[in-house]
């Protein structure tokens, strides 16, 4: 056997050994993982750590090397792309994970591969050329060719995933915490593109893992990068800071959101939640309230008043609450105003902390509306002095814009709207208490308001759909506000 063949044989055996406990990489990964922003297990020691998949994306012995790992960390599956070099150049020093002392990478530096432009460029080349590599499958829309040689750069500020921008033309989202089944951030934009909805960038390439006895796991999605677009959250803050009106933008965003909901309802199955399902929905909200009250002391004086919103939902026993596929984590930070002044929605992954199966279930569209409305409130309360009139005007404009497309104002569904707004505010209180105590006052202001007895609702006049618009097949009901919690 030649020396090269012998080396390849040893590497193959050592990679197989990785699947039995990570081997020599385990100590460094146990230290490195809890420090990553996207790692969900912060604050507790790692127990189980084992590889469920290992694949070299370059021939053995390549410098640099690129090792793709799927790790089981205490029951959660994480995706890692590890670079391997004899030594790291100074420009990559910040990506170092550790120095391997034994095994196939003995004496070599192991580092975060997405931080290496050469390896990031390789990932794009894999996406440009569909095919299989071990358990990995690379796919591309044949109608959307991707040019070669685009310069990669990481997108900063992310918390739950990692993204790379290529040549200011495309953005690749690499999912860190993954599970069996199609990720909604691939599934829903593809469905919207097929339906002709231009409000969401259409995926041009993606990759997944096929593991024995499991549905494919979506690992990454490449989409057009909307260069020069304004992040909705930052745009709102700038307008607030300048003392400028934002209602025209809020109205347009309401119409864009309604268009996406209408397209999703037409393209994918819808259901009607009957009395039993509605009661279970209310029971889940009540349970989350009780759990949060145990954790967040400031919430406890308002628990009984807040529970009234969920009791009202359970008692409504309506003829059926329409449910459909939705964004699932919509707030101003998930919206972009493009250079032509139109709005796009992005990041259809849903709340990453929820199981993937839950994120793929139909839900009332009011949940998305509640996210945007709470986001206006967050923006207003981040401003000094607090600008309640600004938030109220934006909330009204958004609902009116939504109604211009669907013919139904979200504020007409008061019981459902109030329940979802309350549930969102409770979620926010728990999040802020855990991660940003200085922000706890924002959801607490909403909680105090929502805990008060409900006054009779002011009747919102029906708004006819805009000319040429299409009402959704089973348009769900809707509810109030929130801001980017990410």
N, C-alpha and C positions, 0 to 999 in steps of 0.2 A: 504494500500500500504506500502511495506517495505521501510525502510530508503534508502536502495540502489536504489530501483526502483524509489523512489521519486527524488533522486539526478539525476538519469539518465533522468527522465522526465524534470527536470528543465534545465539540460544541453542541451537536445534536443530543448527545447523552446528557450533557449538563443542562440544556434547555428543558429536556424531559424531567430532570430532577427538580426544576423550578416549580413544577406542578405539584410537588410534594412538600410545600412549606416555604417557598421563596429562597431557601438556601441562604447563601452569604449576603443577599440583598436585604434580608429581613430586618436586621438591627437598624440599618440606616433608614429604611422605610418607616419603621415604627417611630422614629424621631421626626422624620420629615413630614409625614402625612398630617399630623394634628396641627401643624403650623400653616397649612394651606387654607386659603379663604374658602375654597369650595368643599372642604372636608366637613361632613355633617357631624362627626363624632367628637367635636371639640369639648374639652372639659372632662373627658373620661379616658381611662387607660384603654388601649387597644387590647382586645382578647385574641380572637381568632384572626389570623392573617395568612391567607394562602392564595396562590395563583390558580385561577380556573382556566386561563388561556395565556399562552405565551407564543409570540411570533416575531421573527426577525424580519424587518421590512427592507433590509439590505443583505447582500450575500455575507456569510460568516467571514469575519476578519476585516470587513470594510472599516475604514476610518474616515469620518466617525461612523459608528454603528447606531442602529435605531431599533430598540426592543419595544414591542407593543405588549402590554400586560393588562389583563382583566383580573382584578384582585377581589377576593371575598374578604371584607373587613367587617367582622361581627355581623354577618348576614347581609350587608350592603355590598353591591358590586361597583367598583370604581375602575375607570379607564386611566392608564398611565402610558405615556410615550417617553421612554428613557433613552437619552443619548449616552453613548459609550466612546470615550477617547482615552488615549494614553495619558494625556494631561490637558487641562483646560486653558485656553488662551485667556488673558486678562479680561477681555470683553464678555466672556461667559462665566466669570467667577461667581456671579450672583446666582447662577442656575445650579450650582453644585449641590448634589444630594449626599454624596459620600464617596469614599475610596474603597473599592472592593479589595478584600484581603485574600480571598481564595475563590475557587470556582472558575468558570469560563472567563470572567472579567477581572481576574486577580491582577492587582497593580494598576487598574484603570479607574479613571474617574467616571462616576455615574451621575448624570445630571438631567435636569428638566429639558427634554428634547424640543418642546415647542419654543423654547427660548433661543434655539440655534437656527439662524436663517437658512443654513444649508439643509437641515432636516425639515424645517417648515416648508421649504421649496419642494423637497422630495414628497411630502404628503400631498401637495397639489398635483404633482406629476402622477401619483397613484390614482387620484380622482379623475385626471384627464384620460386615463387609460383603463376603462372598466375591466374587471376580472377578479379572480380569487387569489388570495395569498394565505395559505393555511386556513384558519377559521374566519378570516376577514374577506368580505365581499365589497368591491368598489363598483358603484353604479353612477351613470351619468345620463342626463336627458340628451338623446341624440340630436334634438333640435336646438341645443344650446351649447355650441362649441366654446371651450375655454382656452384662451391663448396661453402659450408657454412663456416662461421667463418672467412672470410677474413677481415683483419684489415683496416678500412678506414682512409684516410687522405685527407685533401683538397688540391687542386692544386692551387698554388698561382699565382698571376699575371694576372688573367683573367679580362676582362673588361665588356663583354656583357652577359656572362653566368656564371654559377658556376659549377665546376667539382670536383668529388671525385675519388680518386684512391683507389682501393681495393686490398690489398695484392700484389701490383706491378704486378697484373695479369689483372685487368680490370679497365676501366675508365668510369665513369658515368657523362655525360654532362646533367645538369639540365638547361633547357631553362628558362630564366627569362621573356623575353618579348615574348608572344605567340599569335597565331592567328589561326582561323579555317583553316584546311587543313593539309596535311602531311608535316612535315618539311623536306626540302631537305636533311638534315643531317641524316635522317632515310631512306627516299625514295631512294636516289641515291646510298648509300653504299649497300643497300639491292639488288638493281638492278644489281650493279656491281658484288656482290657475286654470284647472280643467273647466271650471264654471265660467271663466272669463272675467273674474273679479280682479281688477288691477290694484286693489288697495294693499296687497301683501306681496313682497318680493317672492317670486317663484323659485323653488330649489332647482339648481342646475346640476348638482352632483351630491352624492352622499355615500357613506360607507356604514357597514354593519358587521356584526359577528354572528356566525351560526354555530351554536354550541349543541352538543348531543342532547336530545330530549328536550329542547327549549325552542320557543319562538325566537326569531332573529332579534338581536339587540341593536337598536339604532345608536351609532357611535358619533356621527358627525354629519353636518349638513352645510353645503356650500350654496350661497345665495348672492344675488347682486348686492353690491354695497352702495347705498344711497348717499353718495358723496355730496357734501355741502348741505345736508338736511339739518334741520333744527330739532334737537331732542325736545319733546313736548314739555317736560318738566322744567328744563333750563329756560326754554322760551317763556313759559308762564312766569318764572321767577324774575326774568329780565323785565317783562312788562310790568309786573308788580313794583319792582324797584324803581322803575321810571314813572310810576303813577299812571300807567296807560291802561286803556280798556282791553279786555281779552275776549269779549263776548262774541265777536265775529268768528274768531278762531274756534271758540267752544262750540258754536253753532255748526260750523263746518265739520268739526270732529264728531259731533253727534250724528251728522249725516253719514260720515265715513263708517262709523261704528255700525250704524243700522244697515248699511250696504253689505258689510262683512257678515253680520248676523243673517241677513236675508239670503245671501249666497250660501252660507253654511247650511241653513235650514232647507234650501232647495237641493243641495248636493248630497247631503248625508241624512241618515234616518232621524226622525223626530218622534217624540213620545209625549203622552199626556200623563202627568203624575196624578193619580187618583187620590181619594181621601186617605187611604192607608199610607201611601208613599209620602203624601204631604205631612202627615202626622210624624212619620219617621224622620223627615227632613227637619221638622221643628224639634223633635227629640234630640237630634244630633246637635243642633244649635244650643239647646238647653244644657246638654252635657258639656259642651265646650265652655259655656259660661261658668258652670259650676267648677270645672277644672281650673279655669283662669282665676276665679275668685279665690280659690285656695292658694294660688301662687302670687297673686297681685293684691296686696292688702288694700290699696287705694280703691279697688273696684268693689269691695265687699259692701259698702253702704248703699250701692246702687243695684245690687244683684236682683232684688225682688222687683224693682221697677223695670229693669231690662228684660226680665223673664216674661213680662206682660206682652212684649212684641212676639215672642215665640208661642205663647199661649194663644194669642189671637190668630196666628198662622195655623196652629193645630185645630182651632175651633172653626176656622173658615170652611173646612171640608168642601172646598169648591168643586165645581163640575170637572175640573181637570186643569192643572197648571202645565202649560206647554213647556217642553224641555227639548233641547237640541245641543249640538256641539257648539262650544263657545271658546273664547280665548282662555279664560280660566284664571288669569292673573293680570287683568288689565288695569293700568294706571297711566298717568301722563308719561312716565319714564319708558313705557312700552309703545310710544307713538312717535312718529317723525313727521314734521312738516317739510315737504320736499321743496326744491328750488322753484317749482312752478306754483307753490302756495297750497298744494293739495296735501291731504293727510294719508299716511300709511300706518298700519299696525304691524308690529314685529313681535318676535319672541312668543310663539304659541305653545311653549313647553308646558304652561300651567305652573302651579306652585310646586317647585321641585321636591318639597318635603312630603307631598302626598304621594301615595303609591301610584304607579303608572296606570294601572287599571282604573283607579278612581278618576284620574285626569282625563280618561278617554270616554267617560260616561256622559250622556246628555244631561244638561242642567238648565235651569231657567236662565234666559239671557239677562235677566235683571242682575245676576251676579256680576257680570262685566260692567254694567252701568253703575252699580254700586262702587266698583273699584275706581272708576273715573271720578264720580262725584266726591268720594272721600279724598281723592287726590287734589281736587280743587280746594278742599278744606285744609289739607296739609300745606299747600302752597300759601294760602292766605295766612295761616298761623305761623309760618316761618318768617313772615314779614313783620317789621316793627314800625308803627303800631299795627296790631292785628287788623285785617281788612275784611270784616265779615260781609260787607256789601259787595265787595269784589267776588267773593266765593259764591254768594247767593246768585249774583247775576250770571256767573259762569255756569252754575248748576242749571239754572233755568234755561239758558241759551242752549246748553248741550241737549237737554230733554226736548226742547222745541225743535232743534235740528234733527234729532232722532225721529221725532214724530212726523217731520216733513217727508221722510222717506217711507215710514211704515204706516202712517195714518193713526197711530196710537201713541199717546204721550205716556212715558213710563210712570209719571206721577199719578196716573189714574189707578194703578194697581197698588194702593196705599199699604195694605196689610203685608203683601209680599215685599214691597219696597222697604218698609220699615224693619221687617225681620232681617232682611239681608244687610241693611245698613248697620243694624245693631250687631249682627254676627261679625261683620267686618271690623267694627270698632273694638269689639272684644278681642279679636285676633290681633289687632294693632297694639292694644294695651299689653298683651302678653309678649309680643315681639319687642316692643320698646322697653318693657321692664327687664327683659333678658339682655338685650343688646345695646340699647341707647337710652338709658334712664333719663337723660336730659330732654328727650323728646316725649316722655310719657304724658306731659301736659296736653299734647295735641289730641290723642284719642280720648283722654279723660274729659276734655271739654265736650266732645260729641257724646260721650257716655252720660254725662250729667244731663244733657239735653234730651237724649233718647230715653232716659229713665223716667222722665216726667210723664204724667198722664197725657194721652193723646187727645189733642183738641179736634173738633170736627174738621174734616178736610175741606179745603177750598176747592170747589169743582174746577178742574182744568178743562177749558173748552177743547173739543176734539180738533185736531189739526189734520187737514186733508193731506194725502201724500203729494209730494212734488210731482209735476207733470213728467210722465215717462218712468216714474219709479215703480218698483214692484214690491207689494207687501209680502212678507215672508209667509211660508206655508203654514207654520204654526207659531207665530211670533210670541215668545215668552213675555212674561211680565218683568217689571224692572224696579230698581231701588237705588239709593244714594252712595256718597263719596269715599275717597281714599287717595293716598299719595304713594310714591315709590318706596316700598319697604325692601330694598335690595341694594 
